[in-house]
Amino acid sequence: MSKKPSATAAPAASFEEAMAELEQLVARMEAGELPLEASVAAYKRGSELVKYCAAQLEKVEAQVKVLEGDMLKPFQSDDNEADA
């Protein structure tokens, strides 16, 4: 009896839990442990987790901007608009 990722599972309770679940999904998929149908479900769940994590990061960035008085500048390498 193997665990199948649930396509209807609620989002993770925290960013850290979502990342941990995503890492587990990726590891299982890379290891070839899942049959095709379960791989598709895992991919779908992984996509949901990525969207959730991205939204959480955007929220935190917005909070930091408020705390820093909108002085936060996007991280850029030296090659990209260093004078921005």
C-alpha positions in Angstrom: 0.0 0.0 0.0 1.8 3.1 -1.2 1.0 6.7 -0.4 -0.4 8.6 -3.3 -0.2 12.4 -3.4 -3.6 13.8 -3.0 -4.6 16.2 -5.8 -7.3 17.7 -3.5 -5.2 18.1 -0.4 -5.3 21.4 1.3 -2.2 23.7 1.0 0.5 23.1 3.5 0.2 24.8 6.9 3.4 26.6 6.4 6.0 27.5 3.8 8.5 25.1 5.4 6.0 22.2 5.3 5.2 22.9 1.7 8.9 22.9 0.8 9.4 19.7 2.6 6.5 18.0 0.9 7.7 19.3 -2.5 11.2 17.9 -1.8 9.7 14.5 -1.0 7.6 14.5 -4.1 10.6 15.4 -6.3 12.8 12.8 -4.7 10.1 10.1 -5.2 9.6 11.1 -8.8 13.3 11.3 -9.6 13.8 7.9 -8.0 11.1 6.4 -10.3 9.1 5.1 -7.3 5.8 6.2 -8.7 3.7 4.6 -11.4 2.5 6.9 -14.3 -0.8 7.9 -12.8 0.7 8.6 -9.4 3.5 10.6 -11.1 0.9 12.8 -12.8 -0.9 13.4 -9.5 2.5 14.1 -7.8 3.3 16.6 -10.6 0.0 18.3 -10.1 0.4 18.5 -6.3 4.0 19.8 -6.8 2.7 22.6 -9.1 0.2 23.6 -6.4 2.9 23.6 -3.8 5.2 25.8 -6.0 2.3 28.3 -6.5 1.7 28.3 -2.7 5.3 28.9 -1.9 5.7 31.6 -4.5 2.6 33.4 -3.0 4.0 33.1 0.5 7.3 34.6 -0.7 5.5 37.5 -2.3 3.6 38.2 0.9 6.8 38.2 2.9 8.5 40.5 0.4 5.6 42.9 0.6 5.8 42.9 4.4 9.6 43.5 4.3 9.0 46.4 1.9 6.6 47.9 4.4 9.0 47.4 7.3 11.9 48.9 5.3 9.9 51.8 4.0 9.8 50.5 0.4 13.6 50.7 0.3 13.9 47.0 -0.6 15.6 46.5 -3.9 15.3 43.3 -6.0 18.3 41.0 -5.8 20.2 41.3 -9.0 23.5 40.0 -10.2 26.2 42.4 -11.2 25.3 41.9 -14.8 21.7 43.1 -14.5 21.0 46.8 -13.9 23.5 47.4 -11.1 22.5 51.0 -10.9 18.8 50.4 -10.2 
